[in-house]
Amino acid sequence: MKTKYKVQKNNNIHDNFFKSMFSVKENLVDLLHGSLPNDIIQRLKIDSLEYDPTEYVDHELAPYFKDISCNMEYDNTDIKVSLLYEHKSYPDKNIHLQLLRYILNVWENQASNKQKLTPVITMVFYHGKRRWVDKGFVEVPQELKRFVPLFDYALFDTKDIEDHAIIRHFKRPSVKVAVWFMKRSDNLIQFIRSNPELAREMFSQLQEIDETIFQKIALYLYKVSDMESDKIDEIMETISVQTKDAFAEARRDLEFSAVKRIAINMINEAASDAYICKMTGLKPNQVQQLRKENTH
């Protein structure tokens, strides 16, 4: 069966992949270790990391960022570290204003909950086509700087790290592959086809990735490539038969999961087993099993 995943014209594909990958604590820790300045990392108590489920990206910031926020200890101080995924394919000249609004949202939330205000380290993850250029916030004479909210942010620009270096830069295989996929997302399949040795080296990491994370990586590949699955299989086979089989299996699992969701919706609409089998291709015993699971 040929399956074609259409690329959406919005950022949901990248947003969802970013959020799903770095909502895994171990992946986020690895990214922070590879991105924040060493003098900061050395004093961060990584083991104290706890995700903050609060949404600090409001409707004004939504066109620019998707965020993952967490609380940590820095020496004996509580701080917040926020990883902000930059939507745009080019740097925004108003980045400082956007980050200032984000930090203010954090502080207003803390104040309304009668919490002490904590320092906020913002880290921007950027994989746009243009290289990131920061021209600064506002230029003022030295004597006026005390009246201007000057602050810094950490930046991870995928263009600043070579493809081969990604393998050495991070520890977790899932982070290596995820960063590489996002770095090359605008021409991922073409890049794999043109760089088989690099792809072979990168995909050798896959055997160490658990099934759930692998499926997220596979889904991202199929969505951003906008190619029929059998064409992707052909390209993957040039890397290795194992790579082709691994992605093919992940794709089948994804397709089956999608079919199951449709069947469950039909069950909830009181459709008959025969009709569900006809519309989804599932076998009667599979539909019956879904009915049992859906009643619990």
Buried (B, 14 or more C-beta within 10 A) or exposed (E): EEBEBEEEEEBEBBBBBBBBBBEBEEBBBBBBBBBBEEEBEEEBEEEEBEEBEEEBBEEEBEEBBBBBBBBBBBEEEEBBBBBBBBBBEEBBEEBBEBBBBBBEBBBEBBEEEEEEEBEBBBBBBBBBEEEBEEEEBEEEEEEEEEEEEEBEBBBBBBEEBEBBEBBEBBEBBBBBBBBBBBBBBEEBBEBBBEBBEBBBBBBBBBEEBEEEBBBBBBBBBBBBBEBBBEEBBEBBBBBBEBBBEBBBBBBEBBBBEEBBEEBBEBBEEEBEBEEBBEEBEBEEEBBEEBBEEEEE
